Amino acid sequence: MPALRAEPEATGGRRSVVLAVAFFVVAVVTSYLPGPNQQQIASAIRTTALRPFITIQRSLVAARLRAADVDVLRARLDSLVGVLSTMGALEDENRTLRSVLSLKRRIGPDFRPAELLRPGTPGSESMFILDLGASDGVRESAPVVDREGLVGVIREVRSHTSVGIDWTHPDFRASGMLADGTAYGMVENRHGAFREEDRLLLNGVAYHATIPDGTPVLTSGLGGVFPRGIPIGRIDGVAEAEAQWRKSYWVAPMVQPGSVTHVLVAVGESVPDDVSDAWPLDSLLTREQILRQERARADSLRTLADSVRVLQNLLDQARARGEGGT
């Protein structure tokens, strides 16, 4: 039996030439056919010989469109993340400004809104600078308050700015009383091991007085520095008792100075003696209520962050499918 031999290359070349000539003849003949016949032939070729190529082309176009859609959605998601990251700060600032303006309406024209800045230098952690000064009517020993209560007091006044101390300063003193006026004392600062552990102490309370935890402590108006009725804090347990004739109580401050950015400062000489109407007792939240609100707000932010992450994963999966199809 003779061995099989490879077909000569000349035969393959002749076949290619024959096929090329055949396609050329078909193309020339088709060009002279009537329009309807040309459409029928073209449709037959598309549904037979060209069908795989047309399918591949459609898949490529669809993949490009999906990739473009993913890019658009990703850009929108990035914009949404950027907006959400800035909206939180803007919302907090707007809430603070609204509360300060609301307090301004309640407390009267003797207090003016000001922006509070921190010097940021070592040793000045308990001091702040306001953008109002002597030209605006600010004077030394003027009280500084915000929506939650007493922030501090002005120590130095310049032409257009003023310098004050908050309750974390060692020299801070304020005459305090219970909201019902049954006990009085001097509120002083007590430093902790860390700044976050700084607390207030209500000194000089009569020994027989029993003050429940959570009782509001307000300025008493005695001493002529602070008007009566500014919230200072809430009773947070007995600190010490001396010789069975007086007690000291820890006071949880209403205001956290590190988070304060906008305040009201007393101006002029005619500061009212009593401003208790500006902080109704039923509006003073307990620490537990504040913590519950903060937890609810944090839960809402976490839920929103989870939704954004799910959307990000879906976009990544869509992009991966689009690239796989390509």
Secondary structure, DSSP 8 states (H G I E B T S, - for coil): --------HHHHHHHHHHHHHHHHHHHHHHHTS-HHHHHHHHHHHHHTTTHHHHHHHHHHHHHHHHHHHHHHHHHHHHHHHHHHHHHHHHHHHHHHHHHHHHHHHHH-TTEEEEEEE---STT-TTEEEES--GGGTB-TT-EEEETTEEEEEEEEE-SS-EEEEETTSTT-EEEEEETTSS-EEEEEEE--SSGGG-EEEEEEEETT----TT-EEEE--TTSSS-BT-EEEEEEEEEEEETTTEEEEEEEES--GGG--EEEEEBSS---SB-GGGS-GGG---HHHHHHHHHHHHHHHHHHHHHHHHHHHHHHHHHHHHHHH-
